[in-house]
Amino acid sequence: MTSNELTTGELGTSETLTVVNPATGEPIATLPAASADDVTKAAEQARRVYDTGVWSRLPVRERSAVLLRLTDLMERDAEILARLDSEDAGKPITECRTGDVPGAIESIRWFAEAADKIFGRVAPSGPDGLGLISREPVGVGAAILPWNYPLAMTAWKVGPALAAGNCLLVKPAEATPRSALHLAALATEAGLPDGVLTVLPGYGGEAGAALARDPLVQALSFTGSTATGRRILHAAADSNFKRVSLEMGGKSPQVLMADALSYGDELIGDMIEAAFLTMGQNCTAGSRVLVHRSIAKEVVERFTAAARELVISDPADPRTQMGPLIDHAAFDRVAGAVEAARTGGAQIHTGGLPHGLPARGAYYPPTVITHAPDGSDVLTKELFGPVVTVETFTSEDEAVRMANATEYGLAASVWTRDLDTALRLARRIEAGVVSVNSYSEGDITTPFGGWKQSGFGGVEKSTNAFDQWTREKTVWIRTR
């Protein structure tokens, strides 16, 4: 066991966290919980390792080779990684096998292969000087992760941070730490030097807050709620003004113009994926359907019918399309918002849950809501559950106004066969990612980040992700 995966004794803490299977309510594992002191010691160790140059000054292609060996080992253990995320987060095993784990492998492989293609610049100086602008790693970085895509989000941060030459401290969500721990073990097997990647399972209020305050951490990337993002920014300002990148919430619209139904089942299928992927516990979930009034009745009927056909069952069953919510607190939050909407006059379209589900499992049915009251939580809050509202519009301007009537600006989708309309809407909707005639966040080559209260300080994916983990240095040479 190396410092890339710390044991209870190495953490030096007596506090533990219990991982619970959301599908059954039963505990899976008990792990040591990192304390603030553990975070301090890990940051000090990471800084010492960084200063030795064993990783930071390793030729970039040698760093890439280690990371590529890591991806080969991830492929070898793909089924283990998929099972860990499925059990910890309640995600359908097929979703993990076909989406999350292959995506994580692709992310680290892509950044490993891109690392030697990030170049510096030469300033347009005169004959008596030469300005060289280079990129260097920040040193010690930190990543605080969400529970909805445990391995995939780890890979989005580990890939560019390590490829750039940094040491990285990773705090997985307390509900879903095991795939990150397994990744760290694989990194050691791949030849990553001790102390370059350290996974610190722990609680946000203790370990996460300590990372945000630590003066040795020079850059911190966070994915999670807007409220936690605010606290991280405060802590960074109160400590060392570390660079902070935040990817936060969303309340994403799916805009269906009058001709959208011409896409038929493809439209309905993508709407279902946008709304109910990972049980709606997805920051880009298309939780607000905005549909032209002329097709609204048919859209609601077909969309609701498709939602009722989703297979809700044990996440370990390959046929399962929807598992439980992450815990019963999430269930109560979602159910409370739906009931408040019902009391306010909304119409609730849901098929209920199948018989035989574990009583302690946090299962909630896919739910479609029409006629939701203005200002209700189902329209304005990120519920992080399988709940979708449907509203109607009659003009393009009205559709844009409704799409932008939120504090979030992470993603949106637009459906129409008219290219001019699609481009106008894509340009006017306030979101970092707008997909046209699809539900998509793009691929690994395209930047992913939000506007407004959905994002701050940087983006994930693409070569732009290296900006979070590197800093520019100007070297001015006077020539004579």
N, C-alpha and C positions, 0 to 999 in steps of 0.2 A: 504493500500500500504506500503510495507516494502522496506528496502534498497537493497533487492535483485533485485528490479525493480524500478529504480529511475524515479521520475516524473520531469516535467519541473522545478517546483519550487525547488525540491531537487537538481537538477543539477546546479541551479544557473546561467544558461546561457540563453541569448536571441537568440542565433543562432539556426537555425533549419535545418533539412534535410528533403527532400521530397522523399518519396518512390513512384516510378513510375512503373506502370505495363508495362513490355516490349512488351506485346501482343497488347496493344492499344495505348501506349504512354501517357496514362492518369494518373494523380496523384492518389495514393491510400490513403496516410496518410502523415501527417506532424508531425515530432517528434523533441524533443529537441536534439541538437547536443552537446555532451560533449566537454568542453574546456580543455586546459592543466591544468587549476586550478581545474577543476572538477576531473580530473584524480588524481592529487596530493591529494585532499581531500579523494577520494575513496580509494587510497592506504593507507593513514594514518588510515582511519577507518578500513580497512581490517587488518592492522597490530595490531590495538588495539583489534579487535575481536580475532585474532589468539592468541595473548598473554594471553587472558583470559582463553584459553583452552576449551571454550564452545564447540568447534568442534575438535580442534587439539588433545586434551587430552581425548576426548570421546572414550570409548572402541570401538575398530574397528568394532565389530559386531553391535553396536548401530549406528555407522555411516552407515554401510551397510543397516540397516533397514530403515533409512531415505531415502537412495537412491533407495531402492526397492519400497518404497511407491511412490517415484517420478515416477518410471517407470509404476506403476499401473495408476497413474494419466495421464501420457503420453498416455497410451493405451485408457483411457477414452476419451481424447481429440485428438485422432489420426487424426480424420477428420479435426479438426481445424488446427492442425499443418501442415497437408498436404496442405490444402488450402492456408495457409500463405506463404509457400515456393513456391507453384505453382504460386500465384499471384505476389510475389515479384521478383522471378527469371525467370518467364516465363516457368517453367518446366511443362511438361505434368502431369496432376493430377494423372494419373495412375502410373507414375514413382514414384511420391511422396508417394502414398498410398501403393504401393507394395514393394518399395525399400528403399527410404530415411527414412521414419518415422519408419518402423519396424526395420531398421538397427540401427537407433539412440537409440531406446528402448533397443535393444539387447546389444548395446555397454555399456550403463550405467548399465544395469542389470549385465552384465558379470563382469565389474570392481567392482561393489558392492560385488559380490559373490567371487571375487578373492582376495579382500583386506586382508582377514585374512589368506591367503595362501602364503604371501610374508614373508620369514623368514630371520633373520640375520644369522651370521656365527660365528664359534669359530675357532680362529687361532690355528695352530699346534704348540703350545708353549711347552716349557720344564716344568719341575716340579716346578720351582720357579716363574711362571707367568701364567696368563690366559688372553688371548686376545679375547674380545667380540666385534664383528663388527655388529652394528645395523643400521637400516634404519630409518631416521626421515624425516618428511615433510620439504620442503624448507621454508615454511612460507607463503609469499604472492607470488602468481604466476599470470601470465597474458597470455591471449590467444588472438591472432589477427586472424580473420577468413576470409575465402573467401566467394564469393557470389554464387558459383556454387552448393554447397551442404550445405546450411546454417545450417540446424538442425543437419545433420549427422556429419559435422565437429565440431560443438559445442559439441556434445556428445562424440566424440573421445577425446576431451580435458577435458571436465567437469568430465567424468567418473573417470579416474585415478587420476586427480588432487584432487578432493574432497574425493575420497575413501582413499587417502593417508593422509588426514587430513589438507590439505592446505585451505587457502582462495584464491579465484580466481576472477580476474578482466577480463571480457570478452568484447572485442570490436568487434561486428559483422561488416560485410561489410556494408557500408552506403546504398547500394542498397537493402539489404536483412536483416533488423534487427528484424523483427517482431516475427519470431519463437523463437529466443533466448530470447526475452523479455517475451514471453509466457512461455517458459521453466522456467525462473526465477520466474514467478508468481506461477507456479506449484510447484517449489522447496519450496517456502514459505508455500504453502498449505500442503506440505509433512512434514513440521516441520524443515526445514533447518534453523538454526539460522540466524538472520539478519546480513548482512555484510559478510557472508561466500561466497556467489556468487553475484557478482555485474555486471550487464550488462550496458555497456556504449556505446550507439549508438553515432557515431561521424565520423569525417573524418580522413583518415589515416594521413594526414600531420599535424593534430592537436592532436587528441586523441591517435592515434597509435604511433606517434613519442614520445608523452609524456610518454606512457607506456614503450617504449624502453629505455628512459632516466631515468626513475624514480628510485631513489636509494633504495626504499623499496621493489621493485619488484625483487625477487631473481631468478626467472626462467620465461622465456617467450617462448611460442610455437607459431609459425607462419606458416600459410599455405597461399601461394600466389605466386607472381611473384619473379623471381630471383633478379630483380633490387631492389624491396622493401626489400628482404632478406638481400642484401648487406647493405642497409641503417640501418637496424635493428642491424646488427653486429657492424657497426661503432658506433652507439649510445650506445650499450652495452659496448663497449670497452672504450668509452669516459666517461661513468658514473661509474657503480659499477661492471663491469665484470659479470653481471648476466648471468646465464646459458641460452643459446639460442639454440632452436631446430627449424630447418627450413625445411619445406616440400614445394618444389618449382616446377618448370616447368618440362615438359617432351616433348619428341618427339619420341614416342614409336613405335618400329617396330613390324609388324606382319610378321613373316618369314614363308613362305609356301614352303616346300620341294616338290620334284617331285611327291610324292604320296599323297599330301594333299587333292586332290579332292576325294579321296576314302571316306572321311567323308561326302561328299555330302552337303545336305542342312544344316546340323549341322555346317559345316565350314562357309558357306555363312552367316548363321544367327549370328554366333559369330563375324564374321568380321564386319557385320553391327552394332552390339551392340558396339563393340570396337571403331568403327569409329564415330558413330552418337549418342551414348547415351548422353543425356543432350546437344543435338545439337553440339556435339564435344567439348563442353566447360568442359573438363574433363582432369585433369592432366595426367591420364594414357591412354588417347585416343590413339588408334592404328592408328595414322595418316600417317604412312609410311608402305605401303604394299610392302614387298620384296618377289617376287614370282619366282620360278624356271622357266626359259624360256620355258621349254617344256609344261607347263600348263598355261602360262600367258594369252593367247588369251581367253581361256574358262573362266578363273577366272575373267578377266575384264568384259566380257559379262555378266556373272551371277551376279557378284557383283554390276555392274552398274544397271542391271535390278531390283535387289532387292532394291537398293537405290531409284529408281524411284517409287517404290511401297509404300514407307513410307508415312504415313498419316500426312500431315502438316496442322495444323489447330489450333483453339482456345485451349490453354492449359487446360481449364476447361472441355473440352469434353473428356470423358473417352476413346474415340477411338483414340485420338491424339497420335502420336508417336514422333512428332517433333514440338516444339514451336518456338518462336523467340529467337534471340540472346539477350544478356542482355541489350543492348542499341544500338543506331545508331552509336556511335563511334566504337563499335565492328564490326558492319556491314561494316562500311567504311574500317576498317583495313583488314577484310577478303576479301571483294570485291576488294580492291586495290591489294592485293597479287595475287589473282587469275587472275586479268586482266594483271598484269605485267608478269605472267607466260604465259598467252595467247599471249601477244605481243612478248615474247621470243621464241615462237614456240611450246608451250605445246598444247596438245589436251585436251579439256575440255569436260567432259561427265556429263551432268546435265539435269534434266527433267523440270526445271523451277518451279515456284510456282503456286498453284491453285488460281483461281479467288475468290474474295470475302474476302480476308484477309484485316484487317484494314490497311489503308494507313500509319498510324503512327507506326505500329508494326514493329519490327526489324527482320523480317523473312528473312532467307537466305536458298536456296535450298541445299540439300545434293549434294556434288560435288566430282567427281572422276577425277583425273588428270593423264595423261600419257605423257611421253616425256617431263617432266619438265626440264628446262635448269639447268645445273650444278650451284650450289650456289644460286639458286633462293630462295626467302623467303618461298615458299610453301614446299621446301625440308628441309630447315634449321631452320626456326623460329617456335615457338609454336604459331600458329595462333589462337587457342582457338575458333574454329568454325568447321562447318561440311564439312571439306575439307580434302581429302585423296589423297596422291600420290601413284602411282604404279610404281615400278622399277623392273627390272629383274636381275637375276644372273644365273650362270651356275655351280658354285661349292660351296661347303660348306665354304671354306675359303673366297670366295668372299662374301657370305651371311653374314658371321661374320664381315668382314671389313665394309660392308655397314651398318649393324646394329649398329656398334660402331662409325660410322662417325658422331657424334653429341656431343655437349657439355653437353647434358643431359644423365641421366642414371636412370630413374625412373622405367620403366616397359618394358616388351617385351612379345611376345607370339611366340611359335614355333609349327608348325603343321607338323607332320610326324608319320607314324606307326612304324618306326624303332627306338627302344628304345635306341640303342647305339648313333644314330644320335641326338636324342632328348637330351640325357644327355651331349653329347659333346657341342652342341649349347648352352644349358642352362648354362654350366660352362664357356663358352667363351664370352657370351654376357655380356656387362658391364651394368648391371641394378640391382636394389635392389630387384625386383620381376620379375620372369620369369614364365609364365604359359605355360604348355605343353598341346596341343590339346584342348585349351579353351581360352577364354578371362576372366581372373580372377585376382583379387588382393589378393586372399586367403580369409580367414575368420577372425573373431575376435581373434582367437587364434594365428595367424601368424603375425610376425612383418611386418610393412609397412613403407618403407622409401627408399630414392633414393641414388644413387651414383653420383659422379661428381657434376655438378651444379644443380642437382635435390634435393639434400638433405644435411643436415649438423646437427650434434649435437644430434641426437636421432631419434627414430622411433615412429610411432603410433601403436595402437593395441597390443595385446598380453601382457604378463606380463612385457615385455621389456619397455612398455610405462610408467611404474612406475618409471623408471630410470630418466625421465625428471623432475619428481615432488618430488623426494626424494634425500637425500644425506646420505652418509655413515659416521658413527662415530665409531672410535675405542676407546674402554675403556680397558686400560691395568691394570690388577690387579696383584700386586706382592704378591705371596704366600710365607709363611714362615713355 
